[in-house]
Amino acid sequence: MLEKDYPILEFDEDPDAFIRPQALIKPMDISQNCVLCFFSEAIEKILNEFPHKEVSRFKAESMKLPIYEVEYMEKKIILLQAGVGAPIAAAQIEELYALGCRKFITCGSCGVLDENIAVDQLLIPVSAVRDEGTSYHYIKPSREISADLRVIEIIEKTLTGQNIPYIKAKTWTTDAFYRETPAKIKLRKKEGCVTVDMEAAAYMAVCRYNNAEFGQILYAGDSLAGENWDSRDFNARWDTRDRVLRLAMDVCIAL
């Protein structure tokens, strides 16, 4: 590892970290296919509809989230509520990988930087600008990171097969949603970003580090495209959230 002017650039390729999930978590005989969903109410609907069992728990200082194995369309899928922000996103992937998961689909919402993207529009992140810190501990510094092409193709095939329109998007992953300034928004739009989120770059990096497959489906929520922020009441899109989770599970089966 070389010393740099800024600590965030001091990438260390040594896999022998002091704390490794594999040293703490015993692998289980569970499905390799996993969906992480940000919407607790959508997860509850799935649990009410399909057979399931709790196989483990993701534990952090402020949360204890059940990890379920769900029998969905005659297949087994691991299902967990996703935590907000890049650090918790990476930790969940690491621990799920240690348990035995190898194929990951996440689903959530995002902000939009393009005024032409309507609320509820489905988006597939194909790359992310790395404006967060977590990804820099998993892969070498770079401005952007790309998603898994095979998984993108499967997501596209799934959505197309159900006649669902979508947009392939470059997203801007940030740690600080209260620091999305006009100048930064202008720069990200110039780079080609049409969405903003808080996890995509980290998900892509930690999955690449672990040689795991990853893909993501997002729906367009609030807008940063105008003169002022517009929430567009995106948190109340209950039907959309349920639909996005079921699509993510369909994709997960196809993996």
N, C-alpha and C positions, 0 to 999 in steps of 0.2 A: 504494500500500500504506500502510495506517495503522498506526502504532505502537500496540501493545496492552500490557496489563499482563503478559501471558504470551506468549512467542515462538510457541507452538503456534497461537495465534489470529491471527497476522500473515499471513494468506493473501494471496498475490500473484498476480493474474490474468495477469501478463505471461508469455506462452508462450516468450519468448526467454531460456531458461535458458543458462547458460554451457556446459553439457554437454547436448547433445541427441542421442539415439540416431540420428536421421536423418543427422546430420553424421558419424557414425562407422561406420554400418552400411549397406552397399549392399543395396537391395531385391533380392529373388530371385523367380524365377518358380516359386512354390510355392503349395500350397493355402492358401486364406484361413482354413480351418477348423482349429482347434488344440485339442488336449486336453493339459492339464497334470495329471499324476498323481503323487501322493506315494509310490506304492508301486513300488519298483524291481523287485521280483520279479514283479509283475503285468505290468509293461512287458516284462520278459524273455520272458514267456509269449507276449505278442502278437508280439514280434519273431521268436520261434521258429515262429510259426504263419502269419504273413502276410509277403508281400514288402515290403521296405523299403530305404531308403538313408539314409545320414547326409548331411544337407544343410548343416549348420552346427554350431556349438557355442556354448553359453552358458558364458562364462568369468567366474569371480569369483576372489577371492584364494585361496579354499580349495576351489574346485571347478571341474571342467570337465565339463559335461554335454552329451552328444550330443543334437542336435536331429534327429529322424528324420521322414521323410515315408513314411507307411505306406499301402499299398494295402489298404483294409479294405472289404469288401462292395462291391467294384467302384468305390470312391471313394478319393480321396487325403486323408489327414489328417496334420497335423503333430502329433508326439507328443514330449513332453519331460517329464523328471522334475521335479516342482515342488520349489522350495526352501522351507524352513520359515521363517515369519515374514513380517510385512508388508513390510519393505524389499526383501527378495529377491523377494517375490511381484510387487511393482510393477516392479522392474527387469526381471524376465522378460517381463512383458506389454509393457513399453516396447520391449524389443529384438525380441521376436517381431512386434510391430506394425511396427517399422521394416523387418523382413525381408519383410513382406507379409501377415501374418495379421490378420484383422478379426473373427473370430468365435471366442470362447473358452469352453470348458467345462473346469472343474476338478473333480477328484474326490479325496476324502480321508476322514479320520475327524474326529470332534469329541468333546468332552466333553458330558455331558448334565447339566442342572440339574433335570430332572423325573424322579422315581423310576419313573414309569410308562413311560418310554421304554426299551425293552429293548435290550440290546447287539445290534448288527447291523441295527437298524431304520434304514431309509433316510430321509433328510431332505433337503428342498429349502430352502435359506436364501432367504427372501423379503425380509429386511431385516437390518441389523446395527447394533448400538450401537457407536459409534466410540470405543472405549477403547484405541486405538493411535495412533501418531503419523503414520504415512505418509499416510493419506487426507487429512490437513489441508493437505498441500502440493499437492493436486490439485483439491479442490473446497472451497467456503466452509465454515467451521465449522458444524456442526450436531450434534445428539445422535445422530441415526440417518441411515442411508442405505438406500435401497431398491434392490432388484434389478430387472433388466430383465423386464418383464411378459411380453413375447413369448417370451422364452427360458424363463421359468417355465412357460408354457403348453405349450411343446414338450416340456419335461422331463416334465410331468404326463402328456401324451398318450403319450409313449414308455413310461413306467412302467405306466400304465393298460393300454396295449396288450399288455403282457407280464404282466398280472395281478400286478404287484408293488405291495404297499402302501407308502405313504409318508406323511410328515408335513411340512407346510409350516411352517417355523420362523423365528422371529426369533432371531438369534444374537448373542452377545456376543463381539466381537473384541478381544482383549487382547494386549499385548506381553509381559506378564510372568506366566507360568503359576505361578511360585512366589509370586505376590502375589494369588492368588485367595482373598481373605480371606472369612470368614463374613459380614461386613457387606456386602461387595461382592456376594457371591453372593445374599444376601437382596434387595439393591436391584435387581440385574439380573432376578431372578425377578419382583419387583414390576412391573418394566417390561414383562414379558411374554417375556423371553428363556427359551428352553428348551434352548439349546445354548451352548457356548463354543468358540471357535476362535482362530486367530492370523493369519488372512489375509483373511477374507471382505470386511470393510469396505474394505481396501486394493484388492482386486481390483475391487470395484464402483466405487470412486472413479477408479482409473486407467483403467478401461475407459470410464467416462462421459467423462472428460477427453479421451480419444482418439476418442470417438464409435464405440467398438467394442462389439459385443454380448458379454454375459457371463452365464453361468449356472453353477450348482454342484450337485453331488450329494455328500452326505456320508453316512457310516454312523456310528451311535451307538457310541462307544467307552467310555472311562472315565466314571465317575459322580461328580459333586460334589453329589448330591442328598441324601445321608445325613449322619450325624454325622461320618463319616470318609471320606476319599477311597477309592474302589474302582476299581482298574485294570480289573477285569472281564476281564483277560487279552486286551485288545482288539488288541494288537500281533500276536497269533497267529491272527487271523481270515483265513487265506490265501484260502479260497474266497470270502469276502465281498469281499476286495480285488480279486480277479480279476473278480468279477461287476460290481462298481461301475465298474471301468475300461471294461469292455465296454459297459455301459449309457451311460457318458459318451461313448463313441465312437459309439454308436447315435444319441444326441442330436445330436452334432456333425454327423453326416451329415444329420439332419433340418433343421438350420439352413440 
